[in-house]
Amino acid sequence: MIQNIMVEVKAVIKNEAGIHCRPTALLTQAAAGYKGTITVIAPSGTCHLGSALELLMLGLEQGTQIAIQAEGFDEAAAAAKFKELFETEFDFPNAGQG
């Protein structure tokens, strides 16, 4: 039996610098490995997580609430994984040091 109903979870961006280039790269790489579609819905718009540019254009800052929709294989696990990733406080060494 194939169950394809879509799962939606809410997440809040916790990273101090928001979702900038490096977190976007990690998120889109994770999405590339998913056999389905991940959609991000933010106050500023909606995008499929396959596009780094579209994700960056959402301008996701710390404290922004988003919805993450997973559609495809093992949707609940995928939605939970991406919720955790979007709520990660990324710590990139030397970030912001000029």
Secondary structure, DSSP 8 states (H G I E B T S, - for coil): ------EEEEEE---TT-S-HHHHHHHHHHHHTSSEEEEEEETTEEEETT-HHHHHHT---TT-EEEEEEEETTHHHHHHHHHHHHT-----TTTT--
